[in-house]
Amino acid sequence: MTATSPSPAVLLLDAAQVAALMPVADAIPVMSEMFAALAREQIYLPLRQIIRPPEALGAKGMLGMMPAFIAGGGNGEDNPPVYGAKVGTFFPGNSALGKDPHQGCVVLMSGETGELLAIMNAAEITGIRTAAVTGLATRLLARHDATRLALIGAGHQAHWHLAALAAARPLQHVRVASRSRASAQAFVDKEQPNYGFTLEAADSVEAAVCDADIVVTVTNTTEPVLHSAWLAPGTHVNLVGSSTPRHREADTELMARARLFVDRRESTVNESGDYLAAAAEGRIGPEDLLAELGELVIGRHPGRASAEDVTLFKSLGMGAQDVALAAALYRRAQTPSGENIGVRAAI
């Protein structure tokens, strides 16, 4: 009889441990390498599956299944291949309860034996990787002298995005706009002690973006909150909050005006409400999606063409981001930093 080797202990990471192991700034190079691998066709990435029960059943949210296979390598290391998936829910009403709308777990499996390696908190991973991608897009597309940020939305994603943009550019001033000035001010009061630049609550989205070099939208709106007429030439925009065909944050004029960049073309033409609404009006088409982020990372596309361009990155998110970050967390948990935060394992 052939002896079988024991399976590895399963690493369990809660939200606090994920945050301690992987600050947003550290996640930016992880996302850069993931997008480079995607551009080099070293990742297999099916479209996400959304499970939305009929309204008659009274379901409050939806469930998303986001799998990926990453062939390995990257970051100058001999990283092994991995399978993984995020099983995540999206409950928009959570914000009113003081909870993150994104919940669930990320599971990581060996790409060599299929054994389960880790189960990690999906809400924290989603927040970190989404913001890190925005930081990466901003590094690649915003003007080098960009220092003024407008942050539209003051919910859970705003916290991570402020950290990512502070890592991506030497910010000097940030204006925050939300559904109410009170919520924007509350966010400013909470975050200001963490930064050396000035944060300011704005009375409106228009007031926040009027002289911004960088704009980030992290809202749950189904109607545009950002209008082209408010933006000066040279602005870089990150649309992050709208991730379904029903949601959109930018008006059609902005989608038609901007040089458009995406995380993945296939996802954009199937899932992005911002793209689909403008395409339905005949203002843009697939040929207007100039490049995926990975093509910018590996130098296949130059990105911004002039200082006067309005550039726009449409972020939808994909399972490969979650899996790549989970794999990086798994590796980091094996180091002394993992021991310092008390990571735990279960058989």
C-alpha positions in Angstrom: 0.0 0.0 0.0 1.3 3.4 -0.9 1.5 5.9 2.0 -0.4 9.1 1.4 1.1 12.4 2.5 -1.1 14.5 4.8 -3.1 17.4 3.4 -1.9 20.8 4.3 -3.7 22.6 7.2 -6.3 25.0 5.9 -5.4 28.6 6.6 -8.2 30.8 8.0 -8.0 34.5 7.8 -10.6 36.9 9.1 -11.0 40.5 8.0 -8.6 42.0 10.6 -5.9 39.5 9.7 -6.3 40.1 6.0 -5.9 43.9 6.6 -2.9 43.4 8.9 -1.1 41.1 6.4 -1.8 43.2 3.2 -2.1 47.0 3.5 -3.6 48.6 0.4 -0.3 50.0 -0.8 1.3 46.5 -0.7 -1.6 45.2 -2.8 -0.9 47.5 -5.8 2.1 45.6 -7.1 0.2 42.3 -6.5 -2.5 43.6 -8.8 0.0 44.9 -11.3 1.5 41.4 -11.6 -1.9 39.8 -11.9 -2.9 42.1 -14.8 0.4 41.5 -16.5 -0.3 37.7 -16.2 -3.8 38.2 -17.6 -2.4 40.1 -20.6 0.1 37.3 -21.2 -2.7 34.8 -21.1 -1.4 33.1 -18.0 -4.8 33.2 -16.2 -8.0 31.4 -17.1 -11.0 33.6 -16.1 -14.6 32.7 -16.8 -17.2 35.5 -16.5 -18.7 35.7 -13.1 -22.0 34.0 -12.4 -24.7 36.1 -10.7 -27.5 34.4 -8.8 -30.4 36.8 -8.4 -33.5 35.2 -7.0 -36.9 36.4 -8.3 -38.3 39.3 -6.4 -41.3 37.2 -5.4 -39.0 35.2 -3.1 -38.2 38.3 -1.1 -34.4 38.0 -1.5 -32.6 41.1 -0.4 -29.3 40.7 -2.2 -27.5 38.6 -4.8 -24.8 35.9 -4.9 -21.8 36.0 -7.2 -19.4 33.2 -8.1 -16.1 34.4 -9.4 -13.6 31.6 -10.2 -10.1 31.8 -11.7 -7.0 29.7 -12.4 -3.5 31.4 -12.2 -0.7 29.5 -13.8 1.9 30.6 -11.3 5.2 32.6 -11.4 5.2 36.3 -11.0 6.8 38.9 -8.8 10.2 37.4 -9.7 9.4 34.2 -7.7 8.5 30.6 -8.5 5.0 30.8 -7.2 3.0 27.6 -7.7 -0.3 27.5 -9.7 -3.5 28.0 -7.9 -7.2 27.6 -8.3 -9.6 29.8 -6.4 -12.9 31.5 -6.3 -14.8 34.2 -4.5 -18.2 33.2 -3.3 -19.6 36.6 -2.5 -22.9 38.3 -1.7 -23.9 41.9 -2.5 -26.4 43.5 -0.2 -26.8 47.2 -1.0 -29.0 47.7 2.2 -26.0 46.8 4.4 -24.6 50.3 4.2 -27.6 51.6 6.2 -26.8 49.0 8.9 -23.2 50.0 9.1 -22.1 46.8 7.3 -20.1 46.3 4.1 -22.4 45.5 1.2 -19.9 42.9 0.0 -19.7 39.7 2.1 -18.6 36.1 1.6 -15.3 34.2 1.4 -12.4 33.5 -1.0 -11.3 29.9 -1.2 -7.8 29.0 -2.5 -6.8 25.5 -3.8 -3.5 24.1 -5.0 -3.2 24.1 -8.7 -1.0 21.0 -8.4 -3.0 18.7 -6.2 -6.4 20.5 -5.8 -6.1 20.5 -2.1 -7.8 23.2 -0.1 -5.3 25.7 1.1 -7.2 28.7 2.6 -10.5 30.3 3.3 -10.4 34.1 3.7 -12.8 36.9 4.4 -14.0 38.2 1.1 -15.2 41.6 2.2 -11.7 42.8 3.2 -10.1 41.2 0.2 -12.7 42.8 -2.1 -12.1 46.2 -0.6 -8.3 46.0 -0.7 -8.0 44.6 -4.2 -10.6 46.9 -5.7 -8.8 50.0 -4.3 -5.4 48.6 -5.3 -6.6 48.3 -8.9 -7.8 51.9 -8.8 -4.4 52.9 -7.5 -2.7 51.0 -10.2 -4.9 52.6 -12.9 -4.3 56.0 -11.5 -0.5 55.5 -11.6 -0.7 54.4 -15.2 -3.2 57.0 -16.5 -3.4 60.1 -14.3 -1.1 63.1 -15.1 2.2 62.9 -13.3 1.5 66.2 -11.6 -2.0 65.1 -10.4 -2.4 66.0 -6.7 -6.1 66.9 -6.2 -8.6 64.1 -5.6 -12.4 64.1 -5.7 -13.8 61.1 -3.9 -17.5 60.5 -4.6 -19.1 58.2 -2.1 -18.2 57.9 1.6 -19.1 54.3 2.3 -16.9 51.3 3.0 -15.0 51.4 -0.3 -14.0 55.1 0.3 -11.7 54.2 3.1 -9.7 51.7 1.1 -9.7 54.0 -2.0 -8.3 57.0 -0.1 -5.4 54.8 1.1 -4.8 53.5 -2.5 -4.8 57.0 -4.1 -2.5 58.3 -1.4 -0.1 55.6 -2.3 -0.5 56.2 -6.1 0.0 60.0 -6.2 1.4 62.6 -3.8 -2.0 64.0 -2.9 -2.3 67.6 -1.5 -6.0 68.0 -1.3 -9.1 65.7 -1.3 -12.7 66.7 -1.5 -15.3 64.2 -0.5 -18.9 64.2 -1.7 -21.7 61.9 -0.6 -25.5 61.7 -0.5 -25.4 64.2 2.3 -22.8 66.7 3.4 -23.1 65.2 6.9 -21.9 61.8 5.8 -19.1 63.3 3.8 -18.0 65.4 6.8 -18.2 62.3 9.1 -15.8 60.5 6.7 -13.5 63.4 6.6 -13.4 63.7 10.4 -12.6 60.0 10.7 -9.9 59.8 8.0 -8.1 63.2 8.4 -5.9 62.1 11.3 -4.4 59.4 9.1 -3.1 61.8 6.4 -0.9 64.8 6.1 -2.9 66.4 3.3 -6.2 68.2 3.7 -9.5 66.5 3.4 -12.6 68.6 2.9 -16.3 67.8 2.7 -18.0 69.2 -0.5 -21.6 70.4 -0.8 -22.1 68.5 -4.1 -20.5 66.2 -6.6 -20.0 69.2 -9.0 -18.2 71.2 -6.3 -16.0 68.2 -5.5 -14.8 67.5 -9.0 -14.7 71.1 -10.5 -10.9 71.4 -10.2 -9.9 67.8 -9.5 -7.0 66.0 -11.2 -8.3 62.6 -10.2 -11.9 61.5 -9.6 -13.0 58.2 -8.0 -16.7 57.2 -7.8 -17.6 54.5 -5.2 -21.4 54.7 -5.1 -24.3 52.3 -5.5 -26.3 54.6 -7.8 -28.3 53.4 -10.8 -28.4 57.0 -12.3 -25.3 59.0 -13.3 -23.8 61.2 -10.5 -20.8 62.4 -12.6 -21.3 64.6 -15.6 -18.8 65.4 -18.3 -19.5 69.1 -18.2 -18.1 69.4 -14.7 -14.7 67.9 -15.5 -11.7 70.0 -16.7 -9.4 68.7 -19.5 -6.7 66.4 -18.2 -8.8 64.8 -15.5 -8.4 61.1 -14.8 -11.7 59.3 -13.7 -12.0 55.9 -12.0 -15.6 54.5 -12.1 -15.7 51.8 -9.4 -19.1 51.6 -7.8 -21.3 50.4 -10.7 -20.7 46.7 -11.3 -23.9 45.5 -12.9 -25.9 46.4 -16.1 -28.4 48.2 -13.9 -25.9 50.5 -12.2 -24.1 53.5 -13.7 -22.2 56.5 -12.3 -21.2 58.5 -15.4 -23.3 60.3 -18.0 -23.2 59.3 -21.6 -21.3 62.5 -22.6 -18.4 61.5 -20.3 -18.3 58.0 -21.7 -18.1 59.4 -25.2 -15.6 62.1 -24.4 -13.0 60.1 -22.4 -10.3 57.7 -23.5 -11.7 54.5 -22.1 -9.7 51.8 -20.3 -11.1 48.7 -18.6 -10.0 45.8 -16.4 -11.4 43.3 -19.0 -13.2 44.0 -22.3 -15.4 40.8 -22.1 -16.7 41.9 -18.7 -17.3 45.5 -19.7 -19.4 44.7 -22.8 -21.5 42.2 -20.8 -21.8 43.8 -17.3 -21.0 47.5 -17.2 -24.1 49.7 -17.0 -21.9 52.8 -17.8 -20.7 51.2 -21.0 -24.0 49.5 -22.0 -26.1 52.7 -21.5 -23.8 54.8 -23.7 -23.6 52.0 -26.3 -27.4 51.7 -26.4 -27.5 55.4 -27.3 -25.0 54.7 -30.2 -22.3 56.9 -28.7 -19.6 54.2 -28.1 -18.8 50.7 -29.1 -16.3 47.9 -28.3 -13.7 49.7 -30.5 -13.7 52.6 -28.0 -12.3 50.4 -25.2 -8.7 51.3 -26.0 -6.9 48.8 -23.7 -7.2 46.5 -20.7 -5.2 47.5 -17.6 -2.8 44.6 -18.2 -1.9 45.9 -21.7 -0.8 49.1 -20.0 1.2 47.3 -17.4 3.2 45.3 -20.0 3.6 48.4 -22.3 1.4 47.1 -25.1 -0.6 50.3 -25.1 0.7 53.8 -24.1 -2.4 54.9 -22.2 -2.7 58.7 -21.9 -1.9 60.5 -25.1 -1.7 64.1 -23.9 -2.0 66.2 -20.8 -5.4 67.4 -22.1 -6.9 63.9 -22.3 -9.8 62.9 -20.0 -9.0 59.3 -19.2 -11.4 56.9 -17.7 -10.9 53.5 -16.1 -14.0 51.4 -15.7 -13.5 48.9 -12.9 -15.8 45.9 -12.6 -13.6 43.5 -10.7 -12.9 39.8 -11.5 -12.2 36.6 -9.7 -8.5 36.7 -10.6 -8.0 39.7 -8.5 -9.4 37.9 -5.4 -7.5 34.8 -6.1 -4.2 36.6 -6.8 -4.5 38.5 -3.5 -5.5 35.4 -1.6 -2.4 33.6 -3.0 -0.2 36.5 -1.9 -1.8 36.5 1.5 -1.2 32.8 1.8 2.4 33.2 1.0 2.8 36.1 3.4 1.0 34.2 6.2 3.9 31.7 6.1 6.4 34.4 7.0 7.1 35.9 10.4 4.6 38.7 9.7 1.9 36.0 9.6 3.1 34.6 12.9 2.9 38.1 14.4 -0.8 38.5 13.7 -1.7 35.0 15.0 -3.0 33.4 11.8 -4.7 30.1 12.5 -5.3 26.9 10.7 -7.9 24.2 10.8 -7.7 20.7 9.4 
